[in-house]
Amino acid sequence: MPAGIGTPTLAVRQLAATCASCHGTDGRPADAAMPPLAGLPQGVFTAQMRAFRGGERPATVMHQISRGYTDAQVEALAAYFAGLPR
């Protein structure tokens, strides 16, 4: 985790687990076609989620998935994945 974040809570780990079916365990996908989330800078993660929500970034299912998270959940996920090694 980034400095000052500490150990992720169970709730954050559960949120992150919802990403695992596509992006792999801890954001490391087995398929090179899927972008990794592990080590992605927080700002990049949040910007991409906002772009999915707004329909500005092309996607298959992320438009719907991104709308299921609150801003606070997106920020928590961004911090979680940023703190993981690539």
C-alpha positions in Angstrom: 0.0 0.0 0.0 1.2 3.6 -0.5 2.7 5.4 2.4 0.1 6.4 5.0 -2.5 4.0 3.7 -1.8 1.0 5.9 -3.2 -2.5 5.5 -6.3 -2.7 3.3 -9.5 -3.4 5.1 -11.6 -6.5 4.5 -14.1 -4.3 2.7 -11.5 -3.0 0.3 -10.1 -6.5 -0.4 -13.7 -7.7 -1.1 -14.1 -4.9 -3.6 -10.9 -5.7 -5.2 -11.9 -9.4 -5.4 -14.7 -8.3 -7.8 -12.1 -7.3 -10.3 -10.3 -10.6 -10.2 -12.4 -12.5 -12.6 -11.2 -10.3 -15.4 -8.1 -8.6 -14.1 -6.7 -11.5 -12.2 -5.9 -12.1 -8.5 -4.5 -8.9 -7.0 -4.8 -7.2 -10.4 -2.4 -9.5 -12.2 -4.3 -11.1 -15.2 -3.3 -14.4 -16.6 -4.2 -13.2 -20.1 -2.0 -10.5 -21.5 -5.0 -9.0 -23.4 -6.5 -7.8 -20.1 -4.8 -4.7 -18.5 -3.2 -5.2 -15.1 -4.4 -3.2 -12.2 -1.6 -4.0 -9.8 0.8 -1.0 -9.5 -1.4 1.3 -11.5 -1.1 4.8 -10.2 -4.1 6.0 -8.2 -4.8 9.0 -10.5 -4.7 6.8 -13.6 -7.2 4.2 -12.0 -9.6 6.9 -10.9 -9.4 8.8 -14.3 -10.1 5.6 -16.2 -13.0 4.6 -14.0 -14.5 8.1 -14.5 -14.0 7.8 -18.3 -15.8 4.4 -18.3 -18.7 5.9 -16.3 -19.0 8.8 -18.7 -18.7 6.6 -21.8 -15.6 8.5 -22.9 -13.5 5.4 -22.9 -14.3 2.4 -25.1 -15.2 -0.8 -23.3 -17.3 -3.9 -23.4 -18.7 -4.2 -19.9 -16.7 -1.6 -17.9 -19.3 1.1 -18.6 -21.9 -0.9 -16.6 -19.4 -2.1 -14.0 -17.9 1.3 -13.2 -21.4 2.7 -12.5 -21.7 0.2 -9.7 -19.0 1.8 -7.5 -19.3 5.0 -5.4 -16.6 7.6 -5.7 -15.3 6.5 -2.3 -15.1 2.9 -3.4 -13.2 3.9 -6.6 -10.7 5.9 -4.5 -10.3 2.9 -2.1 -9.7 0.5 -5.1 -7.3 3.0 -6.6 -5.2 3.1 -3.4 -5.3 -0.6 -3.0 -4.1 -1.5 -6.6 -1.5 1.3 -6.6 0.0 -0.2 -3.5 0.5 -3.6 -5.1 3.7 -4.5 -6.9 3.3 -5.1 -10.7 
